[in-house]
Amino acid sequence: MRRGLSHAHIVTLALGLAFLYIPILILVIYSFNDSRLVTVWGGWSTRWYAALLQDSALIDAAWVSLRVAFVSASAATALGTLAALALVRMGRFRGRTGFAALIYAPIVMPEVITGLALLLLFVAVDLDRGFWTVTLAHTTLTMCFVTLIVQARLIGFDRSLEEAAMDLGCPPWRTFFVVTLPLLWPAVAAGWVLAFTLSLDDLVIASFTTGPGATTLPIRIYSDVRLGVKPEINAICTVMIAFVTVALIVFALLARRADSAGRA
């Protein structure tokens, strides 16, 4: 017999959600504050969104973050999907334990160590730090999360569908793109969204691997708040929150539609 949530569970859940989302709600509300002092409410206004359009430093940093996140998430999704296929489909091959350890290392390793290691690598190979070094660093960071998500989907995958396609004359490469990949699409899309979000959020690794002309939005915000929070920061953060929320909703709808089509 199913039991409903107790009052203690409801209170705990409410407190947890409040702890997570009330600071975000306060930030969004104060982005419409008319006062220049971010801690003093001066009435409703959109003046800081208009001022944000004139702040070229924040706009450029946001554009760099979006480009880095898109490229690194796409690369991490492709590499993470291939890594998950190797771990699940290739059995106990020689070096599997070491390969899995290398894939999952960024999850358990502190970001300071990962960032310092990548910095030393880029210096050793004499690679100028900039857009591509940040992109490579974020790909390294997020690929392991994509691997975990796709691997979980592959473990419960019904391989009889692939066998049926190959029995009907479909070559292996076409079976992968026609049968396997569409069924994996919800996990692949979820991995891409997670990688994109983690890249937008990263500050530590980007601060080690960035260079001239590749200042991401978290680095720019961190540099600015050391001198005081500007109202424009609330505005750009609200815009990014809205962008990520819309992207999550769109990808959730697409993943649900693909999952329904795969079941059909």
N, C-alpha and C positions, 0 to 999 in steps of 0.2 A: 504494500500500500504506500503510495507516494505521500510524502509529507511536505507541507509548505515551509517556507523559510520562517525561522523563529524571529522574534523581535530582536534578539541579540545579533543574529546574522544580518538583518536588515540595517540595524544601526551601524554595524561594522562596515558593511558595504557602502552605506551613505557617507560615513566618515572617510573611507578610503577614496571614494570618488570626489568628495569635497577637497581633500588634501591634494589631489592631482589636478583638478580642473578649476578651482576657485582662483588660484594665482593667474591662470591663463585668462579667465573671465575678467579679472581686475585689469590685466594688461590691455585687453581689448577695449574695455570701458574707458580707460585713461588715454587711449589713443584718440578719443574724441573730446578730450579735455581742452578747453579754450585757454587755460593758463599755461604759461611757459614753465612753471614749477610743477613737476610731475607728481608731487605729493599733495598739491593743493588743488581742489576742484574749483574750476572757474566757469562751469557751464558747458553745454554741448557745442561742439564746433568741429568742422572738418579742415581747419586751417593747416594742421600739421601734415595732412595728406597732400595738400597743395604745396607745402614747403618741402615735402619729401621729393617731389618731382624736380626741385631745384638742387637737391643734394646729390651731386654727381658721384661722390665717393661711395655712398650707401647703395645707389643704383648700380654702379659698376660692380661692387662687391656681391650684390645679389645676383647679378647676371653671371658672374664667374662661378658662384656657388651652384646655380642651376645647370650651367654647362658641365661643370665637374661632376655633379650628381648624375646627370643623364648619361654621360659617357662611361663613368665608372660603374654605374648600376647596370648598364647594358653589357659591358665587358664581364662584370662579376656574375651576371645571370648566365651568360654563355659558358664561362669557365666552371661555375658552380654546378650547372646542369651536367656537364661532361664529367666532372669529378664524382657527382652522385651516381651517374651511370656506371662509372668504373668501380666504385665501391660496392654497388649492389649487384651488378650483372657479371663482373669478371671473376667472382669467387675469391678464393684464398691465393691470390697471385703473390709472387715473391716481392717483398718490400711493401706489402699492403699496410702493415702496421705503421711503418714510417711515413708512408704517404698520407694515411689518415691523421697521424699526429701533426704533420705539417699543415694539413687543411684546417684542423680545428685549433691550432695553436693561437691564432689571433683572438679567439673567444676568451681564453683563460689568461692570456698574457696582458699585463697592464699596458695601456695605450702609450705611456711614456716610453716603455722599453721598445715597443713596436716602432714608434716614431723615431727614436734614436737609432735603432738598427737600420731603418730605411734611409735615414740621413747619412749614416756612415756608408751604406751601399752606394748611394748616389754620388757621394764624394769620391769613393774608390773608383767608380767607373767614369768619373769626370763628366757627370750629367748635370747640366745647368738646372738649378731649381726654378720651377715655375708651374705653369698650368699642367704639364704632363707629369711632372713628379707628384703633384698632389693627386692627380687622377690615378696614377699607378698605386699610390699609397692607399687611396680609398678602395680601389679594386681589391687589393690585398686584404683590407680590413673586412669588406662586406661579402667577399666570395664565400667564406666559411658559413655565413648565415644562409645564403642561397643553397649551398650544398645540403645543409641540415633539412631545410624545408622540402627540397626536391627528393632527397633520400627517404624522408618519411612517406612521401607519396608513392615512391617506387616500391617500398617494402610491401605495401598492400595492393600492388598493381596486378591485375588479372592478365597473365601472359598468354592465356588461351586466345585472346583476341589477336595478338600478334601472330601466333601460330596459325590461326585460321586464315589470316591475310596471306601469309607466306605459302600455305597449302594451296591457296587459290592462284598462286603464281606471282604474287607481289614480291619484288626483290627487297632485301633487308633495308637498304637506304630509304626506299619509298615507304616501306612499312613504318619506319621511324617517323617520317614526316606526315604520313597520312593517318596512322593509328596511334602511335605512342605519344607523339608531341601534343596532339589535341587533347588527349586524356590527361597529360601532365600540365596542361596550360594553366589551370587554377594555381597549382603550386609554383610554377615558373613566374606567373604574374605576381603572386604574393611575395616571392623572393625579390623580384625587381623593385616592388614598392618599398619593401623593407630596406633594401640596399640604397635606394634613392633617399629615403628618410634619414638613414644613418649617415650618409655622406653630407646631407644638408646640415646635420646636427654636429658634425665632428669639429672639434677645436684643437685638441692636443696634437694629433698626428699631422693635421694641416699646418700647425705652427712650426713643426720641425721641417716639413718638406716644401713649404711655400717659398716663393721668390718674388722678384720685382714683377709687377703686373698680374699677380695671381693671388691677391688678397681676397679670401673668401668672406662671406657675410659674418660668420661667427667671430673671425679674427677682427674684422672691422668693428663689430659691436663691442667686443671685449676691450679693444683699444680706446673706444670712445667712452665707455662707462667708467673707466679709470679716472676720467676727468669730470664725470657727472653724467647722469642720464639725460639725454636730449629727448624732447617729445617726438622727434622724427624717428627715433629708435622704436618707440611704441607703435608708430604707424607702420614701419616696415615689418616689424614682427607680426602685426595683425594681418598684413597682406600675405606673408608667408604661411601663417596658420590657415588662412582661407584657401590659399593655393593647395596646400597639402591635404586639407580636408576634402576639397572637391576632387583631387586626384585619387584619394582613397575611396571615395564613394563611387567614382567612375570605374576604377579597377575592380571594386567589389561586385558591381553590377555585371561587368564583363566576365569576371571569373565565374559568377553564378550562372550566367547564360551559357558559357562554355561548358561548365560542369553538367548543366541540364542537357545540352546537345550531346555531350559524350555519353551520358546515361541512356539517352534515346537511341 
